[in-house]
Amino acid sequence: MKRIFPFLILLMFMSSGCKPTYPKTKVSDSIIKLCRDEYNTEVKLKTAGKTLGVYMPVDNLLDSSLQPSEESFEKLGNVLHVLSRVALSTNADLEFITLVARDSKISGFELVLTRYVEDIKRFMIGDISRGEYMKRMLFETRVDPLVLLSDLVSKDKKERPQSGEFSIEEVHLPDFLAKQISRRIEDKFKEDKHLKGNFKVVAVNGEFSPKVPNLERGILKFTLDIIKKREMNNTQPERTVPPPADAFSLVWKGVRNGLANLKKRRQKKFNKEDILPISLETVRRMLRRYNFRDFAEIEILDTNTGKTLTINNKMIY
């Protein structure tokens, strides 16, 4: 029942018999007005192809540990909400929305959030969960170390005027998926209770190469820097208490063996050879979720072993 209401709302937005609430000729003005009137936030907009870029200055974007502050996340969420509303009720040909946030007092640091408009629509009709919806947003940072360091050590802490200029590039689905899948592989090795005990993730990078000799379509390439942790030394003798009587010796032995087997199952071991197939499964799962077929091959390189796993499109579907 909970999924019916968002579905009805989306139907009203997309109905061919209704005029769009935010016509493509007024998208920019509508977003600026909504952000100003509802959240007292000033934004600027640019377009690049089918990508809408939105810029917003944020006070205290970073906290004392140079991480995004909780206050800034609330402001970013408000603007993303406006962008989603407009994207769902416009006849503008939009595929991606990119939000660029810059600290109003510290130069050299930007947060860049990117959403796929189709993901917004699927979330509204209940086709993907809230958790999955959040994972599908790209969260990136742009840092100019020299400018950032200069600002942090400057004795003049007064707010510096911001030019409001920002750069935006058109986002394409293959590149968006390559970056999202890279983060998914990294999260897999960091969050799985067995994998994080066996491996340390240094970096995972993904890219889409559209022009490849002898292939009609491009290649999705993933470069992994994932290190196998040193095996734990569990050679200490196990302390056991002798059974109280010979009559219970078999039961005692059975209990001990059962606990030992359970411990082994919980502490599942992985080898370096498991890195490539585990990563491939993440790639396969995400491509199928997006039903993305416009590629010729997938290439996954493990930089620590030098091994490469390459499969073609037909092996995914």
Rosetta blueprint (number, residue, H / E / L):
1 M L
2 K L
3 R L
4 I H
5 F H
6 P H
7 F H
8 L H
9 I H
10 L H
11 L H
12 M H
13 F H
14 M H
15 S L
16 S L
17 G L
18 C L
19 K L
20 P L
21 T L
22 Y L
23 P L
24 K H
25 T H
26 K H
27 V H
28 S H
29 D H
30 S H
31 I H
32 I H
33 K H
34 L H
35 C H
36 R H
37 D H
38 E H
39 Y H
40 N L
41 T L
42 E L
43 V L
44 K E
45 L E
46 K E
47 T E
48 A E
49 G L
50 K L
51 T E
52 L E
53 G E
54 V E
55 Y E
56 M E
57 P E
58 V E
59 D L
60 N L
61 L L
62 L E
63 D L
64 S L
65 S L
66 L L
67 Q L
68 P E
69 S L
70 E H
71 E H
72 S H
73 F H
74 E H
75 K H
76 L H
77 G H
78 N H
79 V H
80 L H
81 H H
82 V H
83 L H
84 S H
85 R H
86 V H
87 A H
88 L H
89 S L
90 T L
91 N L
92 A L
93 D L
94 L L
95 E L
96 F E
97 I E
98 T E
99 L E
100 V E
101 A E
102 R E
103 D E
104 S L
105 K L
106 I L
107 S L
108 G L
109 F E
110 E E
111 L E
112 V E
113 L E
114 T E
115 R E
116 Y E
117 V H
118 E H
119 D H
120 I H
121 K H
122 R H
123 F H
124 M H
125 I L
126 G L
127 D L
128 I L
129 S L
130 R H
131 G H
132 E H
133 Y H
134 M H
135 K H
136 R L
137 M L
138 L E
139 F E
140 E E
141 T E
142 R E
143 V E
144 D L
145 P H
146 L H
147 V H
148 L H
149 L H
150 S H
151 D H
152 L H
153 V H
154 S L
155 K L
156 D L
157 K L
158 K L
159 E L
160 R L
161 P L
162 Q L
163 S L
164 G L
165 E L
166 F L
167 S L
168 I L
169 E L
170 E L
171 V L
172 H L
173 L H
174 P H
175 D H
176 F H
177 L H
178 A H
179 K H
180 Q H
181 I H
182 S H
183 R H
184 R H
185 I H
186 E H
187 D H
188 K H
189 F H
190 K H
191 E H
192 D L
193 K L
194 H L
195 L L
196 K L
197 G L
198 N L
199 F E
200 K E
201 V E
202 V E
203 A E
204 V E
205 N E
206 G E
207 E E
208 F E
209 S E
210 P L
211 K L
212 V L
213 P L
214 N L
215 L L
216 E L
217 R L
218 G L
219 I E
220 L E
221 K E
222 F E
223 T E
224 L E
225 D E
226 I E
227 I E
228 K E
229 K L
230 R L
231 E L
232 M L
233 N L
234 N L
235 T L
236 Q L
237 P L
238 E L
239 R L
240 T L
241 V L
242 P L
243 P L
244 P L
245 A L
246 D H
247 A H
248 F H
249 S H
250 L H
251 V H
252 W H
253 K H
254 G H
255 V H
256 R H
257 N H
258 G H
259 L H
260 A H
261 N H
262 L H
263 K H
264 K H
265 R H
266 R H
267 Q L
268 K L
269 K L
270 F L
271 N L
272 K H
273 E H
274 D H
275 I H
276 L H
277 P H
278 I H
279 S H
280 L H
281 E H
282 T H
283 V H
284 R H
285 R H
286 M H
287 L H
288 R H
289 R H
290 Y H
291 N L
292 F L
293 R L
294 D L
295 F L
296 A L
297 E E
298 I E
299 E E
300 I E
301 L E
302 D E
303 T L
304 N L
305 T L
306 G L
307 K L
308 T E
309 L E
310 T E
311 I E
312 N E
313 N H
314 K H
315 M H
316 I L
317 Y L
